[in-house]
């Protein structure tokens, strides 16, 4: 099942179900579920509830997707996004080549950092270039895990937009990853039961102005989802609705020879098999 957040014709923002073909929308409020946000709804959207919803929407007229404005599925995460750094070996190689001082690692332990999100950027929304502060703007297509009440609720796409100059100057990554407009997420959350494999083995790609930059598979992660959740949960409360971005494969701008960073007018498209595409212009 696919879940989104959308702005209805009357201006109200509502979590909703998206049809498999992406053409129809059923707001949860139409189905008797009065949740203001998808984050609030996720703990209650158990497999049993979702099964009931699948039966209910079969007999309820839907809105055409053109009648609503799609927002990021979780527009305002309750807590910072948890991110993994250097979690694909080929990306580790390109990052270390760019700056060994900043990115060299022996892969003995996962690298965690957080990303502040005031408002997540939806599919089609702009990435802010912050040209007064940032000269080396980069993209990172990532599989994002959304936690539920019982382990994993689903998956979405996250572009971990990064200011490489700010990131490396401060010797830690929080500021260079957390500028406003640096977290496109979407277009939807696909529930975990929609995928045959666990952890899911999904093709992951990115394009800049139509040119393929990243082309890999989530099966190549160094630290997999089970490892990450088990490790974090030893000492951290992981609430339903928590978003974990699982790292990016090789092919980012800093890894090219010479490096090719984003500039206003560029368009970044992230794709993950079984989820969809997340496309954002740089503004």
C-alpha positions as CSV (number, residue, x, y, z in Angstrom):
1,X,0.0,0.0,0.0
2,X,1.2,3.5,-0.8
3,X,0.7,6.5,1.6
4,X,1.1,10.2,0.9
5,X,0.3,13.5,2.4
6,X,-1.6,15.9,0.1
7,X,-3.3,19.2,0.2
8,X,-7.0,18.8,-0.6
9,X,-9.0,21.2,-2.8
10,X,-10.3,23.0,0.3
11,X,-6.7,23.7,1.4
12,X,-6.6,21.1,4.2
13,X,-3.5,18.9,4.4
14,X,-4.4,15.3,4.9
15,X,-2.6,11.9,4.9
16,X,-4.0,9.7,2.2
17,X,-3.7,6.4,0.3
18,X,-2.4,6.6,-3.2
19,X,-3.4,4.0,-5.8
20,X,-0.8,1.6,-7.2
21,X,-0.9,3.5,-10.5
22,X,-0.5,6.8,-8.8
23,X,-3.7,8.3,-10.3
24,X,-6.2,8.1,-7.4
25,X,-6.2,9.4,-3.9
26,X,-8.3,8.4,-0.8
27,X,-7.8,10.9,2.1
28,X,-7.7,9.0,5.4
29,X,-10.4,11.4,6.7
30,X,-12.8,10.0,4.1
31,X,-12.2,6.6,5.6
32,X,-13.0,7.6,9.2
33,X,-9.4,8.1,10.3
34,X,-9.0,11.5,11.8
35,X,-5.2,12.0,11.9
36,X,-3.7,15.3,11.2
37,X,-0.4,13.9,10.0
38,X,0.8,10.6,8.6
39,X,3.4,10.4,11.4
40,X,0.5,10.4,13.8
41,X,-1.3,7.7,11.8
42,X,1.6,5.3,11.3
43,X,1.4,3.6,14.7
44,X,-2.2,2.7,14.1
45,X,-1.8,1.6,10.4
46,X,-1.1,-2.0,11.3
47,X,-1.3,-4.8,8.6
48,X,-4.8,-5.6,9.9
49,X,-5.9,-2.0,9.6
50,X,-4.4,-1.6,6.2
51,X,-6.2,-4.8,5.0
52,X,-9.5,-3.2,6.1
53,X,-8.6,0.0,4.3
54,X,-7.9,-1.9,1.1
55,X,-11.4,-3.4,1.3
56,X,-13.0,0.0,2.1
57,X,-11.4,1.9,-0.8
58,X,-12.8,-0.6,-3.3
59,X,-16.2,0.9,-2.6
60,X,-15.4,4.5,-2.2
61,X,-14.9,7.0,-5.0
62,X,-11.4,8.5,-5.1
63,X,-10.1,11.9,-6.0
64,X,-8.0,12.2,-9.1
65,X,-4.4,12.9,-8.2
66,X,-4.6,16.1,-10.2
67,X,-7.2,17.5,-7.8
68,X,-4.7,17.5,-4.9
69,X,-1.3,19.0,-4.2
70,X,1.2,16.3,-3.2
71,X,3.4,17.2,-0.3
72,X,6.3,15.1,1.1
73,X,4.7,12.0,2.8
74,X,6.1,13.2,6.1
75,X,6.3,17.0,5.6
76,X,7.5,17.8,9.1
77,X,9.3,14.8,10.8
78,X,8.8,14.8,14.6
79,X,12.5,14.3,15.1
80,X,15.7,14.7,13.0
81,X,16.2,12.2,10.3
82,X,18.8,9.6,11.3
83,X,21.3,9.1,8.5
84,X,24.1,6.7,7.6
85,X,27.3,7.9,6.1
86,X,29.6,6.0,3.8
87,X,27.4,2.9,3.6
88,X,28.3,1.7,0.1
89,X,31.9,0.6,-0.5
90,X,32.1,2.3,-4.0
91,X,30.9,5.6,-2.5
92,X,33.4,5.2,0.3
93,X,36.2,5.0,-2.3
94,X,35.0,8.1,-4.2
95,X,34.5,10.1,-1.0
96,X,38.0,9.2,0.3
97,X,39.5,10.2,-3.0
98,X,37.8,13.5,-2.7
99,X,38.9,14.1,0.9
100,X,40.7,11.4,2.9
101,X,40.8,13.7,5.9
102,X,37.0,14.1,5.9
103,X,35.8,10.7,4.7
104,X,38.4,7.9,5.3
105,X,37.0,5.0,7.4
106,X,37.8,1.4,8.1
107,X,34.1,0.4,8.1
108,X,34.4,-1.2,11.6
109,X,31.4,0.8,12.8
110,X,28.5,2.4,11.1
111,X,28.7,6.2,10.7
112,X,25.6,8.0,12.1
113,X,24.6,11.6,11.8
114,X,21.3,13.5,11.9
115,X,19.7,15.8,9.5
116,X,17.4,18.6,10.6
117,X,14.2,19.0,8.6
118,X,12.1,22.1,9.1
119,X,9.9,21.1,6.1
120,X,10.7,18.2,3.8
121,X,10.7,19.1,0.1
122,X,8.1,17.2,-1.9
123,X,8.4,15.7,-5.4
124,X,8.7,18.6,-7.7
125,X,9.6,21.1,-5.0
126,X,12.8,23.1,-5.2
127,X,16.2,22.4,-3.6
128,X,17.5,25.6,-2.2
129,X,21.0,26.3,-3.5
130,X,21.9,28.8,-0.7
131,X,24.5,30.4,-3.1
132,X,25.5,32.9,-0.5
133,X,26.8,30.1,1.8
134,X,27.3,27.1,-0.4
135,X,29.7,26.7,-3.4
136,X,29.8,22.9,-3.6
137,X,26.2,21.6,-3.6
138,X,25.7,17.8,-4.0
139,X,23.0,15.2,-4.3
140,X,22.7,11.8,-2.6
141,X,19.9,9.4,-3.6
142,X,19.0,7.1,-0.6
143,X,16.5,4.5,0.5
144,X,14.8,5.8,3.6
145,X,13.3,3.5,6.1
146,X,10.2,4.6,8.0
147,X,9.6,2.9,11.3
148,X,6.2,1.7,12.5
149,X,4.8,0.4,15.7
150,X,6.1,-3.0,14.9
151,X,9.5,-2.6,13.3
152,X,9.4,-1.2,9.7
153,X,6.3,0.5,8.3
154,X,7.7,1.2,4.9
155,X,10.2,2.8,2.5
156,X,10.6,6.0,0.6
157,X,13.2,8.0,-1.3
158,X,15.3,10.7,0.3
159,X,17.8,13.0,-1.4
160,X,20.4,13.8,1.2
161,X,21.4,17.1,-0.3
162,X,24.8,18.1,1.0
163,X,26.9,21.3,1.0
164,X,30.3,19.7,0.7
165,X,32.3,22.8,1.6
166,X,30.2,23.5,4.7
167,X,30.2,19.8,5.6
168,X,34.0,19.4,5.5
169,X,34.8,22.9,7.0
170,X,33.0,22.1,10.2
171,X,34.5,18.6,10.7
172,X,31.1,17.2,11.3
173,X,28.2,16.9,9.0
174,X,25.1,18.4,10.7
175,X,25.2,21.9,9.4
176,X,26.2,21.0,5.9
177,X,23.4,18.5,5.6
178,X,20.6,20.5,7.4
179,X,20.1,23.7,5.5
180,X,16.5,24.6,4.6
181,X,15.4,22.8,1.5
182,X,18.0,20.1,1.8
183,X,15.7,17.2,2.4
184,X,13.5,16.1,-0.5
185,X,11.5,13.1,0.5
186,X,8.9,11.2,-1.5
187,X,6.9,10.7,-3.6
188,X,5.2,8.3,-1.3
189,X,5.8,5.7,1.4
190,X,5.4,2.1,0.2
191,X,4.6,-0.3,3.0
192,X,7.2,-3.0,3.7
193,X,4.8,-5.9,2.8
194,X,4.8,-4.7,-0.8
195,X,8.4,-6.1,-1.3
196,X,9.2,-9.7,-1.7
197,X,12.7,-9.6,-0.2
198,X,13.9,-8.4,3.2
199,X,16.1,-6.5,3.3
200,X,14.7,-5.2,0.0
201,X,17.1,-5.5,-3.0
202,X,16.2,-2.5,-5.0
203,X,17.8,-0.7,-7.9
204,X,18.7,2.8,-6.9
205,X,19.7,5.5,-9.4
206,X,20.0,9.2,-9.8
207,X,20.1,11.6,-12.8
208,X,21.2,15.2,-13.1
209,X,19.7,17.0,-16.1
210,X,18.9,13.6,-17.6
211,X,22.4,12.3,-17.2
212,X,22.7,9.1,-15.1
213,X,25.0,9.6,-12.2
214,X,24.2,6.8,-9.7
215,X,23.3,3.3,-10.6
216,X,23.5,0.6,-7.8
217,X,21.4,-1.7,-5.6
218,X,20.4,-1.4,-2.0
219,X,21.7,-5.0,-1.4
220,X,25.2,-3.5,-1.5
221,X,24.9,-1.6,1.7
222,X,27.7,-2.2,4.1
223,X,25.5,-2.1,7.3
224,X,22.1,-3.4,6.5
225,X,18.7,-2.3,8.0
226,X,18.6,-5.0,10.6
227,X,22.1,-4.0,11.9
228,X,21.2,-0.4,12.0
229,X,17.9,-0.8,13.9
230,X,19.4,-3.3,16.3
231,X,22.4,-1.2,17.1
232,X,20.5,2.1,17.5
233,X,17.7,0.6,19.6
234,X,20.2,-0.7,22.2
235,X,20.3,2.8,23.7
236,X,17.8,5.0,21.7
237,X,14.1,5.1,21.6
238,X,13.0,4.7,18.0
239,X,9.5,6.0,17.7
240,X,7.0,5.1,15.0
241,X,7.4,7.6,12.2
242,X,11.2,7.8,12.6
243,X,13.0,8.1,9.3
244,X,16.4,6.4,8.7
245,X,18.3,7.3,5.5
246,X,20.5,4.3,4.7
247,X,23.3,6.0,2.7
248,X,24.0,6.7,-0.9
249,X,25.9,4.7,-3.6
250,X,28.7,5.9,-5.8
251,X,28.2,8.6,-8.4
252,X,27.7,11.8,-6.4
253,X,29.0,15.0,-7.7
254,X,32.1,15.2,-5.5
255,X,33.1,11.7,-6.8
256,X,33.4,12.8,-10.5
257,X,36.6,13.8,-12.2
258,X,36.6,16.7,-12.0
259,X,33.8,17.1,-9.3
260,X,30.5,18.4,-10.7
261,X,28.4,20.2,-8.2
262,X,24.8,21.4,-8.6
263,X,23.9,24.9,-9.6
264,X,20.6,26.7,-9.9
265,X,18.6,25.5,-12.9
266,X,19.8,21.9,-12.6
267,X,17.2,19.1,-12.1
268,X,17.9,16.1,-9.9
269,X,15.9,12.9,-10.3
270,X,16.2,10.0,-7.8
271,X,14.7,6.6,-8.6
272,X,14.3,3.5,-6.4
273,X,12.7,0.4,-7.8
274,X,9.3,-0.3,-6.5
275,X,8.9,3.2,-4.9
276,X,9.0,5.6,-7.8
277,X,10.8,8.8,-8.6
278,X,11.7,12.0,-6.7
279,X,12.4,14.9,-9.0
280,X,13.6,18.4,-7.8
281,X,14.9,21.5,-9.5
282,X,17.7,23.5,-7.9
283,X,16.7,27.0,-7.2
